[in-house]
Amino acid sequence: MTQSYLNSASLAQQAGKPLLMFETNTASCGGFPGVSDSFGAALWAIDYGFQMAYSGFSGALLHVGGRSAFYNVSFKPSGSCDRGSHKHD
Amino acid sequence: MNPTFTLRKSINDCLNDSTIHSCCLPLYSHAHRPLTYSPSDYNNEFGAVVQAIAQNSNIKTRNNLIGPSVASGPWSPEDVWNTGFIENHASSLSALAVEQ
């Protein structure tokens, strides 16, 4: 999954910058019901995280959604978040 | 509404908020961009943002930008690296980002 980023990781190291996976998930944006909120997805995300670390990433953000997302990993953002804007967790 | 005003205000608000670790500027290619928008345009525009930040005395943190955050296409990360993006903006970048 991280094969195409190995060059970027090398460039980041040469420049002394962390390489971050900025938005990712099992499916786009906040994910899909039945897929992204499954136990299998949790296992996948852990394995994926280790793969990214092994490939030179310094961090990753699992893409969650605003109040319109069907599912958020930990909490629903309140206030100004809505369809079309999103916060990262 | 002047789009550069909105961009500058959101930069200002975000960079001055000490509770926010870093700020990303979404320059989504599928919205508000001409079809000819290229990685070198992005490289230049990033430079314009860096300059605008440098000229704004309200923004205290100047080296906490993250880019380019390319996802599945049409650009690859290498398209952006080939413009000299990293070298050009190294002093303003705190991290590089990609998406998948």
N, CA and C atoms of all chains as a GROMACS GRO file, in nm:
protein
  567
    1MET      N    1   0.082  -0.121   0.000
    1MET     CA    2   0.000   0.000   0.000
    1MET      C    3   0.085   0.126   0.000
    2THR      N    4   0.207   0.112   0.047
    2THR     CA    5   0.290   0.231   0.059
    2THR      C    6   0.403   0.234  -0.044
    3GLN      N    7   0.399   0.137  -0.136
    3GLN     CA    8   0.508   0.125  -0.233
    3GLN      C    9   0.533   0.254  -0.308
    4SER      N   10   0.426   0.322  -0.349
    4SER     CA   11   0.442   0.440  -0.435
    4SER      C   12   0.494   0.560  -0.358
    5TYR      N   13   0.507   0.548  -0.227
    5TYR     CA   14   0.552   0.663  -0.148
    5TYR      C   15   0.695   0.650  -0.099
    6LEU      N   16   0.763   0.543  -0.137
    6LEU     CA   17   0.898   0.522  -0.085
    6LEU      C   18   0.993   0.632  -0.130
    7ASN      N   19   0.976   0.676  -0.255
    7ASN     CA   20   1.060   0.785  -0.305
    7ASN      C   21   1.033   0.914  -0.226
    8SER      N   22   0.903   0.942  -0.201
    8SER     CA   23   0.867   1.062  -0.126
    8SER      C   24   0.925   1.056   0.015
    9ALA      N   25   0.922   0.936   0.074
    9ALA     CA   26   0.977   0.922   0.210
    9ALA      C   27   1.126   0.951   0.211
   10SER      N   28   1.195   0.904   0.107
   10SER     CA   29   1.338   0.928   0.097
   10SER      C   30   1.366   1.077   0.081
   11LEU      N   31   1.288   1.144  -0.004
   11LEU     CA   32   1.306   1.289  -0.023
   11LEU      C   33   1.280   1.364   0.106
   12ALA      N   34   1.177   1.321   0.178
   12ALA     CA   35   1.144   1.389   0.304
   12ALA      C   36   1.257   1.374   0.404
   13GLN      N   37   1.316   1.254   0.409
   13GLN     CA   38   1.426   1.234   0.503
   13GLN      C   39   1.545   1.320   0.466
   14GLN      N   40   1.573   1.328   0.334
   14GLN     CA   41   1.685   1.412   0.290
   14GLN      C   42   1.663   1.558   0.326
   15ALA      N   43   1.536   1.601   0.319
   15ALA     CA   44   1.506   1.741   0.350
   15ALA      C   45   1.488   1.763   0.499
   16GLY      N   46   1.489   1.654   0.576
   16GLY     CA   47   1.472   1.668   0.720
   16GLY      C   48   1.330   1.698   0.762
   17LYS      N   49   1.233   1.661   0.677
   17LYS     CA   50   1.093   1.688   0.710
   17LYS      C   51   1.020   1.557   0.739
   18PRO      N   52   0.925   1.558   0.832
   18PRO     CA   53   0.841   1.440   0.849
   18PRO      C   54   0.751   1.423   0.726
   19LEU      N   55   0.722   1.297   0.692
   19LEU     CA   56   0.624   1.269   0.587
   19LEU      C   57   0.497   1.219   0.654
   20LEU      N   58   0.386   1.284   0.624
   20LEU     CA   59   0.260   1.250   0.688
   20LEU      C   60   0.159   1.199   0.585
   21MET      N   61   0.083   1.097   0.622
   21MET     CA   62  -0.031   1.054   0.541
   21MET      C   63  -0.149   1.134   0.590
   22PHE      N   64  -0.196   1.227   0.507
   22PHE     CA   65  -0.281   1.331   0.562
   22PHE      C   66  -0.429   1.295   0.568
   23GLU      N   67  -0.475   1.220   0.472
   23GLU     CA   68  -0.614   1.174   0.477
   23GLU      C   69  -0.613   1.033   0.426
   24THR      N   70  -0.662   0.942   0.504
   24THR     CA   71  -0.668   0.805   0.456
   24THR      C   72  -0.775   0.732   0.533
   25ASN      N   73  -0.820   0.622   0.480
   25ASN     CA   74  -0.922   0.541   0.546
   25ASN      C   75  -0.947   0.419   0.460
   26THR      N   76  -1.037   0.335   0.505
   26THR     CA   77  -1.075   0.218   0.426
   26THR      C   78  -1.157   0.258   0.304
   27ALA      N   79  -1.222   0.372   0.310
   27ALA     CA   80  -1.301   0.421   0.198
   27ALA      C   81  -1.300   0.573   0.208
   28SER      N   82  -1.352   0.641   0.105
   28SER     CA   83  -1.327   0.784   0.096
   28SER      C   84  -1.395   0.862   0.208
   29CYS      N   85  -1.336   0.976   0.239
   29CYS     CA   86  -1.384   1.069   0.341
   29CYS      C   87  -1.407   0.996   0.473
   30GLY      N   88  -1.524   0.999   0.530
   30GLY     CA   89  -1.546   0.938   0.661
   30GLY      C   90  -1.566   0.788   0.655
   31GLY      N   91  -1.560   0.730   0.534
   31GLY     CA   92  -1.575   0.586   0.523
   31GLY      C   93  -1.716   0.544   0.488
   32PHE      N   94  -1.736   0.414   0.470
   32PHE     CA   95  -1.866   0.362   0.428
   32PHE      C   96  -1.923   0.273   0.539
   33PRO      N   97  -2.055   0.278   0.558
   33PRO     CA   98  -2.116   0.192   0.660
   33PRO      C   99  -2.092   0.045   0.628
   34GLY      N  100  -2.066  -0.032   0.732
   34GLY     CA  101  -2.046  -0.175   0.713
   34GLY      C  102  -1.905  -0.210   0.672
   35VAL      N  103  -1.829  -0.113   0.626
   35VAL     CA  104  -1.690  -0.136   0.587
   35VAL      C  105  -1.598  -0.070   0.688
   36SER      N  106  -1.611   0.060   0.700
   36SER     CA  107  -1.514   0.136   0.777
   36SER      C  108  -1.535   0.125   0.927
   37ASP      N  109  -1.653   0.083   0.968
   37ASP     CA  110  -1.677   0.071   1.111
   37ASP      C  111  -1.672  -0.074   1.156
   38SER      N  112  -1.609  -0.157   1.077
   38SER     CA  113  -1.603  -0.299   1.110
   38SER      C  114  -1.476  -0.330   1.189
   39PHE      N  115  -1.479  -0.443   1.256
   39PHE     CA  116  -1.361  -0.488   1.331
   39PHE      C  117  -1.246  -0.514   1.236
   40GLY      N  118  -1.277  -0.572   1.119
   40GLY     CA  119  -1.173  -0.597   1.019
   40GLY      C  120  -1.104  -0.469   0.977
   41ALA      N  121  -1.181  -0.363   0.966
   41ALA     CA  122  -1.122  -0.234   0.928
   41ALA      C  123  -1.027  -0.186   1.037
   42ALA      N  124  -1.062  -0.211   1.162
   42ALA     CA  125  -0.973  -0.171   1.271
   42ALA      C  126  -0.841  -0.246   1.264
   43LEU      N  127  -0.849  -0.376   1.236
   43LEU     CA  128  -0.726  -0.455   1.221
   43LEU      C  129  -0.645  -0.405   1.103
   44TRP      N  130  -0.716  -0.378   0.995
   44TRP     CA  131  -0.648  -0.329   0.875
   44TRP      C  132  -0.576  -0.197   0.904
   45ALA      N  133  -0.642  -0.108   0.977
   45ALA     CA  134  -0.584   0.024   1.003
   45ALA      C  135  -0.458   0.012   1.087
   46ILE      N  136  -0.458  -0.082   1.182
   46ILE     CA  137  -0.338  -0.102   1.265
   46ILE      C  138  -0.224  -0.152   1.178
   47ASP      N  139  -0.253  -0.251   1.095
   47ASP     CA  140  -0.149  -0.306   1.008
   47ASP      C  141  -0.097  -0.199   0.912
   48TYR      N  142  -0.190  -0.123   0.857
   48TYR     CA  143  -0.155  -0.015   0.764
   48TYR      C  144  -0.065   0.088   0.833
   49GLY      N  145  -0.098   0.119   0.958
   49GLY     CA  146  -0.016   0.215   1.031
   49GLY      C  147   0.126   0.166   1.046
   50PHE      N  148   0.142   0.038   1.078
   50PHE     CA  149   0.278  -0.016   1.090
   50PHE      C  150   0.350  -0.016   0.956
   51GLN      N  151   0.276  -0.048   0.848
   51GLN     CA  152   0.337  -0.044   0.715
   51GLN      C  153   0.386   0.096   0.682
   52MET      N  154   0.305   0.195   0.715
   52MET     CA  155   0.346   0.333   0.686
   52MET      C  156   0.470   0.370   0.765
   53ALA      N  157   0.473   0.330   0.893
   53ALA     CA  158   0.590   0.362   0.974
   53ALA      C  159   0.714   0.296   0.915
   54TYR      N  160   0.698   0.172   0.874
   54TYR     CA  161   0.809   0.097   0.816
   54TYR      C  162   0.858   0.161   0.687
   55SER      N  163   0.767   0.228   0.616
   55SER     CA  164   0.800   0.289   0.487
   55SER      C  165   0.850   0.431   0.500
   56GLY      N  166   0.860   0.482   0.621
   56GLY     CA  167   0.919   0.615   0.638
   56GLY      C  168   0.820   0.725   0.672
   57PHE      N  169   0.696   0.691   0.696
   57PHE     CA  170   0.601   0.794   0.738
   57PHE      C  171   0.620   0.825   0.887
   58SER      N  172   0.600   0.952   0.920
   58SER     CA  173   0.609   0.993   1.060
   58SER      C  174   0.473   0.999   1.126
   59GLY      N  175   0.367   0.998   1.048
   59GLY     CA  176   0.235   1.004   1.108
   59GLY      C  177   0.129   0.988   1.002
   60ALA      N  178   0.007   0.965   1.046
   60ALA     CA  179  -0.105   0.952   0.953
   60ALA      C  180  -0.231   1.000   1.022
   61LEU      N  181  -0.325   1.046   0.941
   61LEU     CA  182  -0.453   1.092   0.994
   61LEU      C  183  -0.563   1.009   0.929
   62LEU      N  184  -0.643   0.942   1.009
   62LEU     CA  185  -0.760   0.872   0.956
   62LEU      C  186  -0.869   0.976   0.933
   63HIS      N  187  -0.918   0.979   0.811
   63HIS     CA  188  -1.013   1.082   0.771
   63HIS      C  189  -1.149   1.055   0.836
   64VAL      N  190  -1.192   1.147   0.920
   64VAL     CA  191  -1.329   1.137   0.971
   64VAL      C  192  -1.411   1.246   0.906
   65GLY      N  193  -1.534   1.261   0.949
   65GLY     CA  194  -1.619   1.356   0.881
   65GLY      C  195  -1.680   1.456   0.976
   66GLY      N  196  -1.761   1.543   0.924
   66GLY     CA  197  -1.835   1.637   1.008
   66GLY      C  198  -1.960   1.571   1.060
   67ARG      N  199  -2.057   1.652   1.097
   67ARG     CA  200  -2.177   1.595   1.156
   67ARG      C  201  -2.254   1.510   1.056
   68SER      N  202  -2.230   1.533   0.927
   68SER     CA  203  -2.306   1.457   0.827
   68SER      C  204  -2.247   1.318   0.804
   69ALA      N  205  -2.127   1.291   0.857
   69ALA     CA  206  -2.068   1.159   0.837
   69ALA      C  207  -2.144   1.057   0.920
   70PHE      N  208  -2.157   0.934   0.867
   70PHE     CA  209  -2.236   0.833   0.937
   70PHE      C  210  -2.165   0.783   1.061
   71TYR      N  211  -2.033   0.800   1.063
   71TYR     CA  212  -1.955   0.734   1.168
   71TYR      C  213  -1.828   0.814   1.192
   72ASN      N  214  -1.795   0.833   1.316
   72ASN     CA  215  -1.666   0.892   1.349
   72ASN      C  216  -1.598   0.805   1.452
   73VAL      N  217  -1.467   0.794   1.444
   73VAL     CA  218  -1.394   0.701   1.529
   73VAL      C  219  -1.416   0.732   1.675
   74SER      N  220  -1.407   0.859   1.713
   74SER     CA  221  -1.410   0.888   1.855
   74SER      C  222  -1.522   0.986   1.893
   75PHE      N  223  -1.542   1.090   1.816
   75PHE     CA  224  -1.642   1.188   1.857
   75PHE      C  225  -1.697   1.257   1.735
   76LYS      N  226  -1.815   1.313   1.751
   76LYS     CA  227  -1.871   1.394   1.643
   76LYS      C  228  -1.831   1.538   1.666
   77PRO      N  229  -1.762   1.601   1.569
   77PRO     CA  230  -1.731   1.742   1.584
   77PRO      C  231  -1.860   1.822   1.596
   78SER      N  232  -1.858   1.925   1.677
   78SER     CA  233  -1.979   2.005   1.697
   78SER      C  234  -1.960   2.140   1.632
   79GLY      N  235  -2.067   2.215   1.627
   79GLY     CA  236  -2.057   2.353   1.584
   79GLY      C  237  -2.051   2.367   1.434
   80SER      N  238  -1.943   2.421   1.383
   80SER     CA  239  -1.945   2.467   1.245
   80SER      C  240  -1.914   2.358   1.144
   81CYS      N  241  -1.884   2.238   1.187
   81CYS     CA  242  -1.856   2.133   1.089
   81CYS      C  243  -1.983   2.088   1.022
   82ASP      N  244  -1.978   2.076   0.895
   82ASP     CA  245  -2.096   2.028   0.823
   82ASP      C  246  -2.050   1.968   0.691
   83ARG      N  247  -2.144   1.927   0.612
   83ARG     CA  248  -2.109   1.870   0.481
   83ARG      C  249  -2.025   1.973   0.404
   84GLY      N  250  -1.914   1.930   0.352
   84GLY     CA  251  -1.828   2.020   0.276
   84GLY      C  252  -1.708   2.067   0.354
   85SER      N  253  -1.713   2.053   0.487
   85SER     CA  254  -1.591   2.081   0.562
   85SER      C  255  -1.564   1.962   0.652
   86HIS      N  256  -1.444   1.944   0.693
   86HIS     CA  257  -1.418   1.828   0.777
   86HIS      C  258  -1.302   1.855   0.870
   87LYS      N  259  -1.301   1.785   0.981
   87LYS     CA  260  -1.190   1.794   1.073
   87LYS      C  261  -1.114   1.663   1.068
   88HIS      N  262  -0.988   1.668   1.108
   88HIS     CA  263  -0.907   1.548   1.107
   88HIS      C  264  -0.885   1.500   1.248
   89ASP      N  265  -0.874   1.373   1.263
   89ASP     CA  266  -0.857   1.315   1.396
   89ASP      C  267  -0.730   1.233   1.402
   90MET      N  268  -1.717   3.782  -0.272
   90MET     CA  269  -1.611   3.779  -0.168
   90MET      C  270  -1.479   3.752  -0.237
   91ASN      N  271  -1.384   3.831  -0.206
   91ASN     CA  272  -1.251   3.814  -0.262
   91ASN      C  273  -1.190   3.684  -0.211
   92PRO      N  274  -1.162   3.588  -0.301
   92PRO     CA  275  -1.112   3.459  -0.252
   92PRO      C  276  -0.981   3.469  -0.179
   93THR      N  277  -0.895   3.565  -0.216
   93THR     CA  278  -0.768   3.572  -0.145
   93THR      C  279  -0.789   3.623  -0.003
   94PHE      N  280  -0.896   3.706   0.019
   94PHE     CA  281  -0.923   3.749   0.156
   94PHE      C  282  -0.959   3.630   0.243
   95THR      N  283  -1.044   3.544   0.188
   95THR     CA  284  -1.085   3.427   0.266
   95THR      C  285  -0.966   3.340   0.300
   96LEU      N  286  -0.878   3.323   0.200
   96LEU     CA  287  -0.760   3.240   0.221
   96LEU      C  288  -0.672   3.301   0.329
   97ARG      N  289  -0.650   3.432   0.318
   97ARG     CA  290  -0.561   3.497   0.414
   97ARG      C  291  -0.619   3.494   0.553
   98LYS      N  292  -0.750   3.513   0.564
   98LYS     CA  293  -0.811   3.515   0.697
   98LYS      C  294  -0.802   3.378   0.762
   99SER      N  295  -0.826   3.272   0.681
   99SER     CA  296  -0.823   3.139   0.741
   99SER      C  297  -0.681   3.103   0.781
  100ILE      N  298  -0.582   3.149   0.700
  100ILE     CA  299  -0.443   3.126   0.738
  100ILE      C  300  -0.415   3.196   0.870
  101ASN      N  301  -0.454   3.323   0.877
  101ASN     CA  302  -0.429   3.405   0.995
  101ASN      C  303  -0.489   3.341   1.120
  102ASP      N  304  -0.616   3.304   1.109
  102ASP     CA  305  -0.685   3.248   1.225
  102ASP      C  306  -0.621   3.117   1.268
  103CYS      N  307  -0.586   3.036   1.171
  103CYS     CA  308  -0.536   2.904   1.206
  103CYS      C  309  -0.396   2.912   1.265
  104LEU      N  310  -0.307   2.985   1.198
  104LEU     CA  311  -0.169   2.988   1.246
  104LEU      C  312  -0.157   3.055   1.382
  105ASN      N  313  -0.250   3.145   1.415
  105ASN     CA  314  -0.242   3.214   1.542
  105ASN      C  315  -0.309   3.140   1.655
  106ASP      N  316  -0.375   3.029   1.623
  106ASP     CA  317  -0.443   2.951   1.726
  106ASP      C  318  -0.344   2.853   1.786
  107SER      N  319  -0.307   2.873   1.909
  107SER     CA  320  -0.203   2.791   1.968
  107SER      C  321  -0.251   2.649   1.996
  108THR      N  322  -0.383   2.626   1.991
  108THR     CA  323  -0.430   2.490   2.016
  108THR      C  324  -0.424   2.403   1.891
  109ILE      N  325  -0.401   2.466   1.777
  109ILE     CA  326  -0.397   2.390   1.653
  109ILE      C  327  -0.252   2.361   1.620
  110HIS      N  328  -0.220   2.236   1.596
  110HIS     CA  329  -0.082   2.196   1.574
  110HIS      C  330  -0.030   2.246   1.441
  111SER      N  331  -0.109   2.233   1.337
  111SER     CA  332  -0.066   2.280   1.205
  111SER      C  333  -0.189   2.305   1.120
  112CYS      N  334  -0.168   2.373   1.009
  112CYS     CA  335  -0.281   2.414   0.928
  112CYS      C  336  -0.259   2.366   0.786
  113CYS      N  337  -0.361   2.311   0.726
  113CYS     CA  338  -0.347   2.274   0.586
  113CYS      C  339  -0.439   2.363   0.504
  114LEU      N  340  -0.394   2.398   0.386
  114LEU     CA  341  -0.471   2.482   0.296
  114LEU      C  342  -0.521   2.396   0.182
  115PRO      N  343  -0.648   2.363   0.182
  115PRO     CA  344  -0.695   2.280   0.071
  115PRO      C  345  -0.701   2.360  -0.058
  116LEU      N  346  -0.625   2.316  -0.156
  116LEU     CA  347  -0.632   2.379  -0.288
  116LEU      C  348  -0.689   2.276  -0.384
  117TYR      N  349  -0.810   2.230  -0.354
  117TYR     CA  350  -0.867   2.120  -0.432
  117TYR      C  351  -0.873   2.154  -0.578
  118SER      N  352  -0.822   2.062  -0.660
  118SER     CA  353  -0.816   2.093  -0.804
  118SER      C  354  -0.952   2.088  -0.868
  119HIS      N  355  -1.049   2.022  -0.801
  119HIS     CA  356  -1.179   2.009  -0.868
  119HIS      C  357  -1.271   2.125  -0.838
  120ALA      N  358  -1.224   2.223  -0.764
  120ALA     CA  359  -1.309   2.338  -0.732
  120ALA      C  360  -1.229   2.466  -0.750
  121HIS      N  361  -1.281   2.561  -0.819
  121HIS     CA  362  -1.225   2.696  -0.829
  121HIS      C  363  -1.088   2.699  -0.893
  122ARG      N  364  -1.052   2.601  -0.970
  122ARG     CA  365  -0.922   2.602  -1.036
  122ARG      C  366  -0.941   2.590  -1.185
  123PRO      N  367  -0.861   2.663  -1.264
  123PRO     CA  368  -0.870   2.644  -1.409
  123PRO      C  369  -0.819   2.505  -1.447
  124LEU      N  370  -0.865   2.455  -1.561
  124LEU     CA  371  -0.829   2.319  -1.603
  124LEU      C  372  -0.680   2.306  -1.628
  125THR      N  373  -0.612   2.417  -1.654
  125THR     CA  374  -0.470   2.411  -1.685
  125THR      C  375  -0.384   2.419  -1.559
  126TYR      N  376  -0.446   2.417  -1.440
  126TYR     CA  377  -0.369   2.429  -1.315
  126TYR      C  378  -0.270   2.314  -1.306
  127SER      N  379  -0.143   2.347  -1.289
  127SER     CA  380  -0.038   2.246  -1.294
  127SER      C  381   0.041   2.243  -1.164
  128PRO      N  382   0.123   2.141  -1.145
  128PRO     CA  383   0.206   2.138  -1.024
  128PRO      C  384   0.294   2.262  -1.010
  129SER      N  385   0.344   2.316  -1.123
  129SER     CA  386   0.428   2.435  -1.107
  129SER      C  387   0.344   2.555  -1.064
  130ASP      N  388   0.215   2.559  -1.106
  130ASP     CA  389   0.126   2.663  -1.055
  130ASP      C  390   0.111   2.650  -0.904
  131TYR      N  391   0.098   2.525  -0.858
  131TYR     CA  392   0.085   2.502  -0.714
  131TYR      C  393   0.212   2.548  -0.642
  132ASN      N  394   0.328   2.512  -0.698
  132ASN     CA  395   0.455   2.552  -0.639
  132ASN      C  396   0.461   2.705  -0.625
  133ASN      N  397   0.422   2.774  -0.731
  133ASN     CA  398   0.424   2.920  -0.729
  133ASN      C  399   0.322   2.977  -0.631
  134GLU      N  400   0.204   2.916  -0.629
  134GLU     CA  401   0.099   2.966  -0.541
  134GLU      C  402   0.136   2.944  -0.395
  135PHE      N  403   0.200   2.832  -0.368
  135PHE     CA  404   0.249   2.807  -0.233
  135PHE      C  405   0.346   2.917  -0.194
  136GLY      N  406   0.434   2.955  -0.288
  136GLY     CA  407   0.528   3.064  -0.261
  136GLY      C  408   0.458   3.194  -0.234
  137ALA      N  409   0.347   3.219  -0.306
  137ALA     CA  410   0.272   3.343  -0.283
  137ALA      C  411   0.211   3.343  -0.144
  138VAL      N  412   0.164   3.228  -0.101
  138VAL     CA  413   0.108   3.217   0.035
  138VAL      C  414   0.217   3.241   0.138
  139VAL      N  415   0.334   3.182   0.117
  139VAL     CA  416   0.446   3.202   0.209
  139VAL      C  417   0.480   3.350   0.219
  140GLN      N  418   0.483   3.417   0.101
  140GLN     CA  419   0.512   3.561   0.102
  140GLN      C  420   0.406   3.640   0.176
  141ALA      N  421   0.278   3.603   0.152
  141ALA     CA  422   0.169   3.676   0.218
  141ALA      C  423   0.180   3.660   0.370
  142ILE      N  424   0.218   3.541   0.412
  142ILE     CA  425   0.235   3.517   0.556
  142ILE      C  426   0.350   3.602   0.610
  143ALA      N  427   0.459   3.608   0.533
  143ALA     CA  428   0.576   3.684   0.578
  143ALA      C  429   0.542   3.832   0.594
  144GLN      N  430   0.450   3.881   0.509
  144GLN     CA  431   0.416   4.023   0.514
  144GLN      C  432   0.309   4.056   0.615
  145ASN      N  433   0.251   3.955   0.678
  145ASN     CA  434   0.143   3.977   0.772
  145ASN      C  435   0.199   3.971   0.913
  146SER      N  436   0.205   4.087   0.978
  146SER     CA  437   0.269   4.091   1.109
  146SER      C  438   0.184   4.023   1.216
  147ASN      N  439   0.057   3.992   1.185
  147ASN     CA  440  -0.027   3.925   1.284
  147ASN      C  441   0.005   3.777   1.297
  148ILE      N  442   0.073   3.721   1.196
  148ILE     CA  443   0.103   3.579   1.200
  148ILE      C  444   0.242   3.561   1.258
  149LYS      N  445   0.250   3.494   1.373
  149LYS     CA  446   0.378   3.480   1.440
  149LYS      C  447   0.454   3.355   1.399
  150THR      N  448   0.379   3.247   1.373
  150THR     CA  449   0.443   3.120   1.336
  150THR      C  450   0.449   3.111   1.186
  151ARG      N  451   0.569   3.103   1.131
  151ARG     CA  452   0.582   3.113   0.987
  151ARG      C  453   0.635   2.987   0.922
  152ASN      N  454   0.670   2.890   1.000
  152ASN     CA  455   0.735   2.773   0.941
  152ASN      C  456   0.656   2.647   0.967
  153ASN      N  457   0.524   2.658   0.974
  153ASN     CA  458   0.443   2.544   1.012
  153ASN      C  459   0.347   2.503   0.900
  154LEU      N  460   0.387   2.525   0.776
  154LEU     CA  461   0.301   2.486   0.664
  154LEU      C  462   0.326   2.341   0.627
  155ILE      N  463   0.224   2.279   0.571
  155ILE     CA  464   0.234   2.141   0.525
  155ILE      C  465   0.181   2.134   0.383
  156GLY      N  466   0.248   2.060   0.296
  156GLY     CA  467   0.201   2.041   0.161
  156GLY      C  468   0.265   1.918   0.103
  157PRO      N  469   0.237   1.874  -0.019
  157PRO     CA  470   0.127   1.919  -0.104
  157PRO      C  471  -0.004   1.843  -0.082
  158SER      N  472   0.003   1.730  -0.012
  158SER     CA  473  -0.117   1.654   0.019
  158SER      C  474  -0.191   1.606  -0.106
  159VAL      N  475  -0.114   1.554  -0.202
  159VAL     CA  476  -0.176   1.499  -0.322
  159VAL      C  477  -0.233   1.363  -0.290
  160ALA      N  478  -0.343   1.330  -0.357
  160ALA     CA  479  -0.411   1.203  -0.334
  160ALA      C  480  -0.395   1.113  -0.456
  161SER      N  481  -0.505   1.062  -0.508
  161SER     CA  482  -0.494   0.959  -0.610
  161SER      C  483  -0.479   1.014  -0.750
  162GLY      N  484  -0.473   1.140  -0.766
  162GLY     CA  485  -0.457   1.193  -0.902
  162GLY      C  486  -0.533   1.320  -0.919
  163PRO      N  487  -0.514   1.392  -1.028
  163PRO     CA  488  -0.429   1.359  -1.141
  163PRO      C  489  -0.280   1.377  -1.118
  164TRP      N  490  -0.239   1.435  -1.006
  164TRP     CA  491  -0.096   1.453  -0.986
  164TRP      C  492  -0.039   1.342  -0.899
  165SER      N  493   0.081   1.305  -0.924
  165SER     CA  494   0.153   1.219  -0.831
  165SER      C  495   0.242   1.306  -0.744
  166PRO      N  496   0.285   1.254  -0.629
  166PRO     CA  497   0.379   1.333  -0.549
  166PRO      C  498   0.502   1.375  -0.630
  167GLU      N  499   0.549   1.284  -0.719
  167GLU     CA  500   0.667   1.317  -0.797
  167GLU      C  501   0.643   1.438  -0.888
  168ASP      N  502   0.520   1.455  -0.937
  168ASP     CA  503   0.489   1.573  -1.018
  168ASP      C  504   0.518   1.700  -0.940
  169VAL      N  505   0.488   1.696  -0.812
  169VAL     CA  506   0.511   1.815  -0.729
  169VAL      C  507   0.659   1.826  -0.694
  170TRP      N  508   0.721   1.711  -0.657
  170TRP     CA  509   0.864   1.718  -0.620
  170TRP      C  510   0.946   1.771  -0.737
  171ASN      N  511   0.907   1.734  -0.861
  171ASN     CA  512   0.986   1.774  -0.977
  171ASN      C  513   0.984   1.924  -1.003
  172THR      N  514   0.893   1.996  -0.940
  172THR     CA  515   0.893   2.142  -0.956
  172THR      C  516   0.995   2.209  -0.865
  173GLY      N  517   1.061   2.128  -0.779
  173GLY     CA  518   1.152   2.187  -0.681
  173GLY      C  519   1.080   2.234  -0.555
  174PHE      N  520   0.958   2.182  -0.537
  174PHE     CA  521   0.872   2.227  -0.427
  174PHE      C  522   0.942   2.219  -0.292
  175ILE      N  523   1.008   2.105  -0.266
  175ILE     CA  524   1.069   2.087  -0.134
  175ILE      C  525   1.181   2.189  -0.112
  176GLU      N  526   1.268   2.200  -0.213
  176GLU     CA  527   1.381   2.292  -0.198
  176GLU      C  528   1.333   2.437  -0.187
  177ASN      N  529   1.228   2.469  -0.269
  177ASN     CA  530   1.182   2.608  -0.271
  177ASN      C  531   1.124   2.652  -0.138
  178HIS      N  532   1.055   2.561  -0.070
  178HIS     CA  533   0.977   2.602   0.047
  178HIS      C  534   1.022   2.534   0.175
  179ALA      N  535   1.144   2.479   0.177
  179ALA     CA  536   1.188   2.402   0.292
  179ALA      C  537   1.180   2.482   0.421
  180SER      N  538   1.210   2.611   0.415
  180SER     CA  539   1.213   2.688   0.539
  180SER      C  540   1.073   2.718   0.592
  181SER      N  541   0.969   2.698   0.509
  181SER     CA  542   0.833   2.725   0.554
  181SER      C  543   0.756   2.599   0.589
  182LEU      N  544   0.811   2.485   0.549
  182LEU     CA  545   0.739   2.359   0.567
  182LEU      C  546   0.779   2.294   0.698
  183SER      N  547   0.678   2.248   0.772
  183SER     CA  548   0.710   2.168   0.889
  183SER      C  549   0.700   2.020   0.857
  184ALA      N  550   0.626   1.987   0.750
  184ALA     CA  551   0.611   1.846   0.712
  184ALA      C  552   0.562   1.839   0.568
  185LEU      N  553   0.585   1.722   0.507
  185LEU     CA  554   0.527   1.692   0.376
  185LEU      C  555   0.411   1.597   0.397
  186ALA      N  556   0.310   1.610   0.313
  186ALA     CA  557   0.192   1.525   0.330
  186ALA      C  558   0.148   1.467   0.198
  187VAL      N  559   0.099   1.344   0.204
  187VAL     CA  560   0.034   1.280   0.091
  187VAL      C  561  -0.097   1.221   0.143
  188GLU      N  562  -0.181   1.177   0.050
  188GLU     CA  563  -0.308   1.118   0.089
  188GLU      C  564  -0.333   0.993   0.009
  189GLN      N  565  -0.410   0.902   0.065
  189GLN     CA  566  -0.438   0.779  -0.010
  189GLN      C  567  -0.574   0.726   0.032
   0.00000   0.00000   0.00000
